[in-house]
């Protein structure tokens, strides 16, 4: 795919709709632009939430249970227990 875009006086570039669709870009989404050694612009669209969650789950599943720390529920229970014991003092 090759498309031509113009740069406005404010420096805005429009990315053609077929490219936006292919990249999965949404209105208001941030992209990162990088200039490589050949003076070509590279557009990085970032990581999608689903990709991030899958990668996070992969990493977390490799951590031994005893090194994971408290779960959300365990933290709430520990906090409640601390409040009760302080109250009982």
Biopython code that builds the backbone (N, CA, C, O; Angstrom):
import numpy as np
from Bio.PDB.StructureBuilder import StructureBuilder

atoms = [
    (1, "UNK", "N", (0.839, -1.186, 0.000)),
    (1, "UNK", "CA", (0.000, 0.000, 0.000)),
    (1, "UNK", "C", (0.874, 1.237, 0.000)),
    (1, "UNK", "O", (1.815, 1.349, 0.786)),
    (2, "UNK", "N", (0.561, 2.145, -0.872)),
    (2, "UNK", "CA", (1.284, 3.410, -0.897)),
    (2, "UNK", "C", (0.274, 4.527, -1.131)),
    (2, "UNK", "O", (-0.511, 4.495, -2.079)),
    (3, "UNK", "N", (0.317, 5.515, -0.240)),
    (3, "UNK", "CA", (-0.590, 6.647, -0.320)),
    (3, "UNK", "C", (0.211, 7.923, -0.157)),
    (3, "UNK", "O", (1.275, 7.914, 0.463)),
    (4, "UNK", "N", (-0.288, 9.021, -0.708)),
    (4, "UNK", "CA", (0.360, 10.316, -0.578)),
    (4, "UNK", "C", (-0.495, 11.190, 0.323)),
    (4, "UNK", "O", (-1.717, 11.240, 0.188)),
    (5, "UNK", "N", (0.176, 11.887, 1.255)),
    (5, "UNK", "CA", (-0.517, 12.808, 2.151)),
    (5, "UNK", "C", (0.161, 14.160, 2.090)),
    (5, "UNK", "O", (1.339, 14.261, 1.747)),
    (6, "UNK", "N", (-0.584, 15.192, 2.422)),
    (6, "UNK", "CA", (-0.034, 16.542, 2.494)),
    (6, "UNK", "C", (0.103, 16.952, 3.950)),
    (6, "UNK", "O", (-0.634, 16.475, 4.813)),
    (7, "UNK", "N", (1.040, 17.829, 4.213)),
    (7, "UNK", "CA", (1.233, 18.351, 5.561)),
    (7, "UNK", "C", (0.583, 19.723, 5.615)),
    (7, "UNK", "O", (0.837, 20.566, 4.754)),
    (8, "UNK", "N", (-0.260, 19.954, 6.628)),
    (8, "UNK", "CA", (-0.927, 21.243, 6.766)),
    (8, "UNK", "C", (0.046, 22.269, 7.347)),
    (8, "UNK", "O", (1.156, 21.922, 7.751)),
    (9, "UNK", "N", (-0.377, 23.533, 7.386)),
    (9, "UNK", "CA", (0.465, 24.594, 7.941)),
    (9, "UNK", "C", (0.736, 24.372, 9.435)),
    (9, "UNK", "O", (1.695, 24.917, 9.981)),
    (10, "UNK", "N", (-0.116, 23.567, 10.094)),
    (10, "UNK", "CA", (0.084, 23.258, 11.512)),
    (10, "UNK", "C", (0.874, 21.962, 11.707)),
    (10, "UNK", "O", (1.065, 21.529, 12.843)),
    (11, "UNK", "N", (1.338, 21.334, 10.621)),
    (11, "UNK", "CA", (2.141, 20.130, 10.725)),
    (11, "UNK", "C", (1.338, 18.847, 10.812)),
    (11, "UNK", "O", (1.892, 17.788, 11.107)),
    (12, "UNK", "N", (0.058, 18.927, 10.564)),
    (12, "UNK", "CA", (-0.799, 17.746, 10.638)),
    (12, "UNK", "C", (-0.714, 16.947, 9.344)),
    (12, "UNK", "O", (-0.732, 17.507, 8.248)),
    (13, "UNK", "N", (-0.622, 15.622, 9.495)),
    (13, "UNK", "CA", (-0.611, 14.721, 8.345)),
    (13, "UNK", "C", (-1.827, 13.813, 8.472)),
    (13, "UNK", "O", (-2.095, 13.271, 9.545)),
    (14, "UNK", "N", (-2.557, 13.648, 7.382)),
    (14, "UNK", "CA", (-3.693, 12.739, 7.371)),
    (14, "UNK", "C", (-3.215, 11.373, 6.902)),
    (14, "UNK", "O", (-2.548, 11.257, 5.874)),
    (15, "UNK", "N", (-3.561, 10.339, 7.665)),
    (15, "UNK", "CA", (-3.238, 8.971, 7.270)),
    (15, "UNK", "C", (-4.459, 8.420, 6.546)),
    (15, "UNK", "O", (-5.570, 8.454, 7.073)),
    (16, "UNK", "N", (-4.250, 7.918, 5.348)),
    (16, "UNK", "CA", (-5.350, 7.430, 4.511)),
    (16, "UNK", "C", (-6.161, 6.357, 5.252)),
    (16, "UNK", "O", (-5.612, 5.551, 6.004)),
    (17, "UNK", "N", (-7.466, 6.369, 5.023)),
    (17, "UNK", "CA", (-8.381, 5.451, 5.709)),
    (17, "UNK", "C", (-7.983, 3.982, 5.582)),
    (17, "UNK", "O", (-8.037, 3.264, 6.581)),
    (18, "UNK", "N", (-7.582, 3.494, 4.392)),
    (18, "UNK", "CA", (-7.190, 2.079, 4.319)),
    (18, "UNK", "C", (-5.991, 1.747, 5.212)),
    (18, "UNK", "O", (-5.920, 0.654, 5.775)),
    (19, "UNK", "N", (-5.051, 2.687, 5.341)),
    (19, "UNK", "CA", (-3.907, 2.468, 6.232)),
    (19, "UNK", "C", (-4.346, 2.481, 7.688)),
    (19, "UNK", "O", (-3.901, 1.650, 8.479)),
    (20, "UNK", "N", (-5.219, 3.423, 8.048)),
    (20, "UNK", "CA", (-5.729, 3.475, 9.428)),
    (20, "UNK", "C", (-6.439, 2.180, 9.782)),
    (20, "UNK", "O", (-6.278, 1.643, 10.878)),
    (21, "UNK", "N", (-7.232, 1.684, 8.827)),
    (21, "UNK", "CA", (-7.964, 0.440, 9.069)),
    (21, "UNK", "C", (-6.992, -0.723, 9.227)),
    (21, "UNK", "O", (-7.137, -1.528, 10.147)),
    (22, "UNK", "N", (-6.014, -0.819, 8.351)),
    (22, "UNK", "CA", (-5.031, -1.910, 8.395)),
    (22, "UNK", "C", (-4.246, -1.884, 9.705)),
    (22, "UNK", "O", (-3.937, -2.939, 10.258)),
    (23, "UNK", "N", (-3.915, -0.676, 10.214)),
    (23, "UNK", "CA", (-3.163, -0.530, 11.458)),
    (23, "UNK", "C", (-4.045, -0.587, 12.699)),
    (23, "UNK", "O", (-3.550, -0.664, 13.823)),
    (24, "UNK", "N", (-5.369, -0.549, 12.481)),
    (24, "UNK", "CA", (-6.291, -0.582, 13.621)),
    (24, "UNK", "C", (-6.302, 0.721, 14.405)),
    (24, "UNK", "O", (-6.569, 0.725, 15.607)),
    (25, "UNK", "N", (-6.010, 1.838, 13.722)),
    (25, "UNK", "CA", (-5.966, 3.136, 14.397)),
    (25, "UNK", "C", (-7.369, 3.685, 14.620)),
    (25, "UNK", "O", (-8.236, 3.574, 13.753)),
    (26, "UNK", "N", (-7.580, 4.272, 15.781)),
    (26, "UNK", "CA", (-8.865, 4.867, 16.143)),
    (26, "UNK", "C", (-8.697, 6.374, 16.322)),
    (26, "UNK", "O", (-7.590, 6.850, 16.574)),
    (27, "UNK", "N", (-9.771, 7.110, 16.194)),
    (27, "UNK", "CA", (-9.744, 8.557, 16.384)),
    (27, "UNK", "C", (-9.222, 8.896, 17.775)),
    (27, "UNK", "O", (-9.678, 8.330, 18.768)),
    (28, "UNK", "N", (-8.273, 9.813, 17.845)),
    (28, "UNK", "CA", (-7.727, 10.245, 19.127)),
    (28, "UNK", "C", (-6.586, 9.379, 19.644)),
    (28, "UNK", "O", (-5.939, 9.732, 20.629)),
    (29, "UNK", "N", (-6.333, 8.245, 18.987)),
    (29, "UNK", "CA", (-5.260, 7.351, 19.426)),
    (29, "UNK", "C", (-3.907, 8.012, 19.197)),
    (29, "UNK", "O", (-3.713, 8.709, 18.201)),
    (30, "UNK", "N", (-2.981, 7.797, 20.111)),
    (30, "UNK", "CA", (-1.624, 8.311, 19.989)),
    (30, "UNK", "C", (-0.780, 7.313, 19.206)),
    (30, "UNK", "O", (-0.934, 6.102, 19.364)),
    (31, "UNK", "N", (0.106, 7.819, 18.367)),
    (31, "UNK", "CA", (1.068, 6.988, 17.654)),
    (31, "UNK", "C", (2.448, 7.579, 17.867)),
    (31, "UNK", "O", (2.591, 8.771, 18.135)),
    (32, "UNK", "N", (3.450, 6.746, 17.746)),
    (32, "UNK", "CA", (4.829, 7.184, 17.894)),
    (32, "UNK", "C", (5.479, 7.188, 16.516)),
    (32, "UNK", "O", (5.395, 6.205, 15.779)),
    (33, "UNK", "N", (6.127, 8.298, 16.172)),
    (33, "UNK", "CA", (6.814, 8.401, 14.889)),
    (33, "UNK", "C", (8.314, 8.409, 15.138)),
    (33, "UNK", "O", (8.805, 9.152, 15.988)),
    (34, "UNK", "N", (9.040, 7.582, 14.394)),
    (34, "UNK", "CA", (10.487, 7.483, 14.537)),
    (34, "UNK", "C", (11.122, 7.614, 13.163)),
    (34, "UNK", "O", (10.582, 7.108, 12.179)),
    (35, "UNK", "N", (12.255, 8.283, 13.086)),
    (35, "UNK", "CA", (12.988, 8.416, 11.839)),
    (35, "UNK", "C", (14.139, 7.413, 11.865)),
    (35, "UNK", "O", (14.987, 7.468, 12.755)),
    (36, "UNK", "N", (14.175, 6.491, 10.886)),
    (36, "UNK", "CA", (15.252, 5.497, 10.880)),
    (36, "UNK", "C", (16.495, 6.051, 10.174)),
    (36, "UNK", "O", (16.504, 7.206, 9.747)),
    (37, "UNK", "N", (17.532, 5.238, 10.053)),
    (37, "UNK", "CA", (18.794, 5.671, 9.446)),
    (37, "UNK", "C", (18.667, 6.027, 7.966)),
    (37, "UNK", "O", (19.515, 6.738, 7.426)),
    (38, "UNK", "N", (17.620, 5.541, 7.311)),
    (38, "UNK", "CA", (17.384, 5.835, 5.896)),
    (38, "UNK", "C", (16.420, 7.004, 5.709)),
    (38, "UNK", "O", (15.916, 7.242, 4.611)),
    (39, "UNK", "N", (16.170, 7.738, 6.814)),
    (39, "UNK", "CA", (15.256, 8.889, 6.823)),
    (39, "UNK", "C", (13.827, 8.482, 6.456)),
    (39, "UNK", "O", (13.090, 9.260, 5.851)),
    (40, "UNK", "N", (13.446, 7.263, 6.824)),
    (40, "UNK", "CA", (12.087, 6.800, 6.624)),
    (40, "UNK", "C", (11.364, 6.895, 7.959)),
    (40, "UNK", "O", (11.930, 6.584, 9.007)),
    (41, "UNK", "N", (10.123, 7.323, 7.912)),
    (41, "UNK", "CA", (9.329, 7.451, 9.131)),
    (41, "UNK", "C", (8.682, 6.111, 9.458)),
    (41, "UNK", "O", (8.061, 5.474, 8.607)),
    (42, "UNK", "N", (8.844, 5.699, 10.713)),
    (42, "UNK", "CA", (8.236, 4.465, 11.203)),
    (42, "UNK", "C", (7.107, 4.856, 12.143)),
    (42, "UNK", "O", (7.308, 5.643, 13.068)),
    (43, "UNK", "N", (5.930, 4.314, 11.910)),
    (43, "UNK", "CA", (4.774, 4.591, 12.764)),
    (43, "UNK", "C", (4.573, 3.398, 13.694)),
    (43, "UNK", "O", (4.371, 2.271, 13.242)),
    (44, "UNK", "N", (4.632, 3.661, 14.997)),
    (44, "UNK", "CA", (4.378, 2.618, 15.989)),
    (44, "UNK", "C", (3.021, 2.916, 16.608)),
    (44, "UNK", "O", (2.813, 3.988, 17.177)),
    (45, "UNK", "N", (2.110, 1.980, 16.498)),
    (45, "UNK", "CA", (0.745, 2.192, 16.991)),
    (45, "UNK", "C", (0.568, 1.771, 18.434)),
    (45, "UNK", "O", (-0.532, 1.862, 18.979)),
    (46, "UNK", "N", (1.651, 1.308, 19.066)),
    (46, "UNK", "CA", (1.559, 0.921, 20.471)),
    (46, "UNK", "C", (1.016, -0.483, 20.634)),
    (46, "UNK", "O", (0.865, -1.227, 19.665)),
    (47, "UNK", "N", (0.729, -0.828, 21.862)),
    (47, "UNK", "CA", (0.235, -2.156, 22.199)),
    (47, "UNK", "C", (-1.252, -2.079, 22.504)),
    (47, "UNK", "O", (-1.696, -1.218, 23.265)),
    (48, "UNK", "N", (-2.013, -2.976, 21.912)),
    (48, "UNK", "CA", (-3.448, -3.029, 22.197)),
    (48, "UNK", "C", (-3.652, -3.623, 23.585)),
    (48, "UNK", "O", (-2.835, -4.413, 24.058)),
    (49, "UNK", "N", (-4.737, -3.242, 24.227)),
    (49, "UNK", "CA", (-5.037, -3.704, 25.584)),
    (49, "UNK", "C", (-5.047, -5.226, 25.654)),
    (49, "UNK", "O", (-4.496, -5.809, 26.588)),
    (50, "UNK", "N", (-5.668, -5.872, 24.673)),
    (50, "UNK", "CA", (-5.744, -7.330, 24.678)),
    (50, "UNK", "C", (-4.348, -7.949, 24.609)),
    (50, "UNK", "O", (-4.061, -8.925, 25.302)),
    (51, "UNK", "N", (-3.472, -7.369, 23.758)),
    (51, "UNK", "CA", (-2.100, -7.878, 23.643)),
    (51, "UNK", "C", (-1.361, -7.708, 24.966)),
    (51, "UNK", "O", (-0.648, -8.605, 25.414)),
    (52, "UNK", "N", (-1.545, -6.535, 25.585)),
    (52, "UNK", "CA", (-0.898, -6.270, 26.866)),
    (52, "UNK", "C", (-1.372, -7.269, 27.924)),
    (52, "UNK", "O", (-0.564, -7.840, 28.656)),
    (53, "UNK", "N", (-2.689, -7.473, 27.998)),
    (53, "UNK", "CA", (-3.232, -8.391, 29.001)),
    (53, "UNK", "C", (-2.730, -9.816, 28.788)),
    (53, "UNK", "O", (-2.414, -10.514, 29.752)),
    (54, "UNK", "N", (-2.656, -10.250, 27.535)),
    (54, "UNK", "CA", (-2.152, -11.596, 27.248)),
    (54, "UNK", "C", (-0.689, -11.734, 27.656)),
    (54, "UNK", "O", (-0.303, -12.737, 28.256)),
    (55, "UNK", "N", (0.124, -10.730, 27.334)),
    (55, "UNK", "CA", (1.532, -10.762, 27.705)),
    (55, "UNK", "C", (1.691, -10.727, 29.221)),
    (55, "UNK", "O", (2.504, -11.461, 29.784)),
    (56, "UNK", "N", (0.905, -9.863, 29.884)),
    (56, "UNK", "CA", (0.948, -9.781, 31.344)),
    (56, "UNK", "C", (0.602, -11.124, 31.970)),
    (56, "UNK", "O", (1.281, -11.574, 32.892)),
    (57, "UNK", "N", (-0.453, -11.767, 31.472)),
    (57, "UNK", "CA", (-0.863, -13.068, 32.007)),
    (57, "UNK", "C", (0.225, -14.123, 31.801)),
    (57, "UNK", "O", (0.471, -14.942, 32.686)),
    (58, "UNK", "N", (0.876, -14.103, 30.633)),
    (58, "UNK", "CA", (1.979, -15.038, 30.376)),
    (58, "UNK", "C", (3.086, -14.863, 31.407)),
    (58, "UNK", "O", (3.591, -15.840, 31.961)),
    (59, "UNK", "N", (3.456, -13.616, 31.660)),
    (59, "UNK", "CA", (4.539, -13.317, 32.601)),
    (59, "UNK", "C", (4.138, -13.699, 34.017)),
    (59, "UNK", "O", (4.907, -14.350, 34.725)),
    (60, "UNK", "N", (2.942, -13.300, 34.435)),
    (60, "UNK", "CA", (2.473, -13.576, 35.792)),
    (60, "UNK", "C", (2.377, -15.077, 36.042)),
    (60, "UNK", "O", (2.688, -15.542, 37.138)),
    (61, "UNK", "N", (1.953, -15.834, 35.039)),
    (61, "UNK", "CA", (1.822, -17.285, 35.209)),
    (61, "UNK", "C", (3.170, -17.974, 35.415)),
    (61, "UNK", "O", (3.214, -19.091, 35.930)),
    (62, "UNK", "N", (4.260, -17.333, 35.023)),
    (62, "UNK", "CA", (5.596, -17.907, 35.200)),
    (62, "UNK", "C", (6.178, -17.617, 36.583)),
    (62, "UNK", "O", (7.183, -18.214, 36.967)),
    (63, "UNK", "N", (5.556, -16.706, 37.331)),
    (63, "UNK", "CA", (6.050, -16.342, 38.663)),
    (63, "UNK", "C", (5.539, -17.361, 39.673)),
    (63, "UNK", "O", (4.339, -17.633, 39.720)),
    (64, "UNK", "N", (6.438, -17.933, 40.489)),
    (64, "UNK", "CA", (5.984, -18.878, 41.516)),
    (64, "UNK", "C", (4.985, -18.205, 42.457)),
    (64, "UNK", "O", (5.132, -17.028, 42.786)),
    (65, "UNK", "N", (3.982, -18.946, 42.883)),
    (65, "UNK", "CA", (2.912, -18.411, 43.722)),
    (65, "UNK", "C", (3.451, -17.711, 44.965)),
    (65, "UNK", "O", (2.958, -16.647, 45.339)),
    (66, "UNK", "N", (4.461, -18.300, 45.607)),
    (66, "UNK", "CA", (4.982, -17.718, 46.843)),
    (66, "UNK", "C", (5.695, -16.387, 46.619)),
    (66, "UNK", "O", (6.000, -15.688, 47.585)),
    (67, "UNK", "N", (5.968, -16.020, 45.359)),
    (67, "UNK", "CA", (6.637, -14.754, 45.079)),
    (67, "UNK", "C", (5.695, -13.698, 44.505)),
    (67, "UNK", "O", (6.126, -12.584, 44.209)),
    (68, "UNK", "N", (4.427, -14.030, 44.347)),
    (68, "UNK", "CA", (3.481, -13.106, 43.725)),
    (68, "UNK", "C", (2.981, -12.020, 44.671)),
    (68, "UNK", "O", (2.507, -10.978, 44.220)),
    (69, "UNK", "N", (3.081, -12.253, 45.977)),
    (69, "UNK", "CA", (2.557, -11.261, 46.902)),
    (69, "UNK", "C", (1.082, -11.495, 47.159)),
    (69, "UNK", "O", (0.537, -12.547, 46.824)),
    (70, "UNK", "N", (0.450, -10.509, 47.751)),
    (70, "UNK", "CA", (-0.957, -10.650, 48.111)),
    (70, "UNK", "C", (-1.872, -10.392, 46.917)),
    (70, "UNK", "O", (-1.630, -9.494, 46.110)),
    (71, "UNK", "N", (-2.920, -11.193, 46.824)),
    (71, "UNK", "CA", (-3.952, -10.919, 45.833)),
    (71, "UNK", "C", (-4.782, -9.751, 46.350)),
    (71, "UNK", "O", (-4.640, -9.344, 47.503)),
    (72, "UNK", "N", (-5.623, -9.228, 45.518)),
    (72, "UNK", "CA", (-6.493, -8.113, 45.911)),
    (72, "UNK", "C", (-7.346, -8.503, 47.113)),
    (72, "UNK", "O", (-7.464, -7.741, 48.072)),
    (73, "UNK", "N", (-7.939, -9.691, 47.057)),
    (73, "UNK", "CA", (-8.799, -10.165, 48.152)),
    (73, "UNK", "C", (-7.990, -10.354, 49.430)),
    (73, "UNK", "O", (-8.438, -9.965, 50.509)),
    (74, "UNK", "N", (-6.788, -10.954, 49.319)),
    (74, "UNK", "CA", (-5.960, -11.186, 50.501)),
    (74, "UNK", "C", (-5.525, -9.860, 51.125)),
    (74, "UNK", "O", (-5.445, -9.743, 52.348)),
    (75, "UNK", "N", (-5.248, -8.871, 50.292)),
    (75, "UNK", "CA", (-4.864, -7.553, 50.803)),
    (75, "UNK", "C", (-6.024, -6.909, 51.563)),
    (75, "UNK", "O", (-5.818, -6.314, 52.621)),
    (76, "UNK", "N", (-7.231, -7.023, 51.031)),
    (76, "UNK", "CA", (-8.411, -6.482, 51.712)),
    (76, "UNK", "C", (-8.625, -7.179, 53.055)),
    (76, "UNK", "O", (-8.944, -6.534, 54.054)),
    (77, "UNK", "N", (-8.445, -8.508, 53.070)),
    (77, "UNK", "CA", (-8.627, -9.253, 54.313)),
    (77, "UNK", "C", (-7.571, -8.865, 55.351)),
    (77, "UNK", "O", (-7.885, -8.706, 56.531)),
    (78, "UNK", "N", (-6.328, -8.714, 54.911)),
    (78, "UNK", "CA", (-5.251, -8.326, 55.830)),
    (78, "UNK", "C", (-5.503, -6.940, 56.398)),
    (78, "UNK", "O", (-5.257, -6.699, 57.579)),
    (79, "UNK", "N", (-5.989, -6.031, 55.571)),
    (79, "UNK", "CA", (-6.303, -4.673, 56.024)),
    (79, "UNK", "C", (-7.434, -4.704, 57.042)),
    (79, "UNK", "O", (-7.355, -4.047, 58.080)),
    (80, "UNK", "N", (-8.489, -5.466, 56.750)),
    (80, "UNK", "CA", (-9.620, -5.575, 57.677)),
    (80, "UNK", "C", (-9.174, -6.167, 59.007)),
    (80, "UNK", "O", (-9.581, -5.697, 60.069)),
    (81, "UNK", "N", (-8.338, -7.199, 58.949)),
    (81, "UNK", "CA", (-7.838, -7.837, 60.163)),
    (81, "UNK", "C", (-7.013, -6.851, 60.993)),
    (81, "UNK", "O", (-7.126, -6.819, 62.218)),
    (82, "UNK", "N", (-6.197, -6.059, 60.333)),
    (82, "UNK", "CA", (-5.383, -5.059, 61.039)),
    (82, "UNK", "C", (-6.268, -4.020, 61.715)),
    (82, "UNK", "O", (-6.000, -3.618, 62.847)),
    (83, "UNK", "N", (-7.322, -3.583, 61.028)),
    (83, "UNK", "CA", (-8.236, -2.596, 61.614)),
    (83, "UNK", "C", (-8.936, -3.177, 62.845)),
    (83, "UNK", "O", (-9.066, -2.507, 63.870)),
    (84, "UNK", "N", (-9.382, -4.420, 62.733)),
    (84, "UNK", "CA", (-10.088, -5.072, 63.836)),
    (84, "UNK", "C", (-9.162, -5.231, 65.037)),
    (84, "UNK", "O", (-9.557, -4.948, 66.168)),
    (85, "UNK", "N", (-7.923, -5.687, 64.796)),
    (85, "UNK", "CA", (-7.010, -5.890, 65.925)),
    (85, "UNK", "C", (-6.646, -4.551, 66.569)),
    (85, "UNK", "O", (-6.493, -4.474, 67.788)),
    (86, "UNK", "N", (-6.508, -3.500, 65.763)),
    (86, "UNK", "CA", (-6.218, -2.166, 66.321)),
    (86, "UNK", "C", (-7.414, -1.670, 67.141)),
    (86, "UNK", "O", (-7.243, -1.066, 68.200)),
    (87, "UNK", "N", (-8.628, -1.933, 66.639)),
    (87, "UNK", "CA", (-9.821, -1.526, 67.338)),
    (87, "UNK", "C", (-9.950, -2.250, 68.680)),
    (87, "UNK", "O", (-10.385, -1.655, 69.666)),
    (88, "UNK", "N", (-9.574, -3.537, 68.720)),
    (88, "UNK", "CA", (-9.689, -4.353, 69.919)),
    (88, "UNK", "C", (-8.651, -4.008, 70.991)),
    (88, "UNK", "O", (-8.784, -4.438, 72.137)),
    (89, "UNK", "N", (-7.626, -3.239, 70.633)),
    (89, "UNK", "CA", (-6.572, -2.904, 71.594)),
    (89, "UNK", "C", (-7.056, -1.972, 72.661)),
    (89, "UNK", "O", (-6.288, -1.594, 73.546)),
]
sb = StructureBuilder()
sb.init_structure("model")
sb.init_model(0)
sb.init_chain("A")
sb.init_seg("    ")
for serial, (resi, resn, name, xyz) in enumerate(atoms, 1):
    if name == "N":
        sb.init_residue(resn, " ", resi, " ")
    sb.init_atom(name, np.array(xyz, "f"), 0.0, 1.0, " ", f" {name:<3s}", serial, name[0])
structure = sb.get_structure()
